[in-house]
């Protein structure tokens, strides 16, 4: 379940960051949301590694 959540965060963050150019007035907000999603996905992976060791 944690792996699925981290995968969704990583893919969603990358998709948000990639499509941010289409909406010039919202670019900064979309890129921020994408970056936060990427960081959340990586943090979830890191938390999962601590539990498994």
C-alpha positions in Angstrom: 0.0 0.0 0.0 2.8 2.4 0.8 4.6 1.5 -2.4 1.4 2.3 -4.4 1.0 5.6 -2.6 4.6 6.6 -3.3 4.3 5.6 -6.9 1.1 7.7 -7.3 2.8 10.7 -5.7 5.8 10.4 -7.9 3.9 10.0 -11.2 1.4 12.7 -10.2 4.1 15.1 -9.3 5.9 14.5 -12.6 2.7 14.9 -14.5 1.9 18.2 -12.8 5.3 19.6 -13.3 5.3 18.6 -17.0 1.9 20.2 -17.8 2.5 23.4 -15.9 3.5 25.3 -19.0 0.0 25.0 -20.4 -1.4 27.4 -17.8 0.8 30.4 -17.6 -1.1 32.2 -14.8 -1.0 29.0 -12.6 2.6 27.8 -13.5 4.2 28.6 -10.2 1.4 27.0 -8.2 1.2 23.8 -10.3 5.0 23.4 -10.2 4.9 23.8 -6.4 2.2 21.2 -6.1 4.2 18.9 -8.4 7.4 19.4 -6.4 5.6 18.7 -3.1 4.1 15.5 -4.5 7.5 14.4 -5.7 9.0 15.1 -2.2 6.1 13.3 -0.6 6.6 10.2 -2.7 10.4 10.1 -2.0 9.7 10.6 1.7 7.3 7.8 1.7 9.8 5.5 0.1 12.4 6.5 2.7 9.9 5.8 5.5 9.2 2.4 4.0 12.9 1.6 4.0 13.3 2.4 7.7 10.4 0.1 8.5 11.7 -2.8 6.4 15.3 -2.8 7.9 
